[in-house]
Amino acid sequence: MSRVDAVMEDLESIFNPRSYTYAKTPGVILIDNAQFSTDDPGLSVFAERLLNTAMTQS
């Protein structure tokens, strides 16, 4: 499992309303030093998957 998959799975368990461990509070994700994302392709993959999941989840 990639790091992105692991983080997305953890976030899903916390912020999915259908999850038993739903946080019931809004979440804020801060991405520090995003200007270096060209050196860390995982950050771009993570941001893209996070936004896609947030927009397509009902």
Residue pairs with C-beta under 8 A, 6 or more apart in sequence:
1 9
2 42
3 42
4 42
4 45
4 46
4 49
7 46
8 46
8 49
8 50
8 53
11 27
11 50
12 19
12 53
13 19
13 21
14 21
14 22
14 23
14 27
15 22
15 23
15 27
16 22
16 57
29 50
31 43
31 47
34 43
37 43
37 44
37 47
